[in-house]
Amino acid sequence: MLRAARLLPVLLGAAAVVSGCQDPPTVPVQNRTIGLKLDEYRILPQRVSAPAGPLRLIVRNRGILTHNVAVETIPPIGSEVVPEVKARTPTVHAGERSEVDLTLAAGTYRLVCTIANHDDLGQTGTLVVK
């Protein structure tokens, strides 16, 4: 019985690691409007899908630090192509919101906070345009 009691925390930890490796769910937009919440250091939802064409991006800063969101192209792996910024929201301080209109073709784009090293700390997401 003592051996099983020691093994249970290991098994629960392993289950948490395995379940954490799954991609986050993709959230479809409503009325061509992409609504994102920002905090330290996340963009929520992390995966969004939208139709091609004109869109509106609205961000709300729920954190305590300053943030923004850029929509960037994703260059092929191994290429030296620099990501192209398709749109960027103005900087938003704690409690503020901002919006920007953009038009996107079908493809997959990166959502990223371009302030300091926020992207290195995980403040990124994915936008799939169909």
Protein Blocks (a to p, Z undefined) as FASTA:
>chain_A
ZZmmmmmmmmmmmmmmmmmmpccdddddeehiacddddddddddfbdcddedjddddddd
fbfbdcdddddddddehiabdcddfbdcddddehiacdddddddedddddddfehjlmmn
opacddddZZ
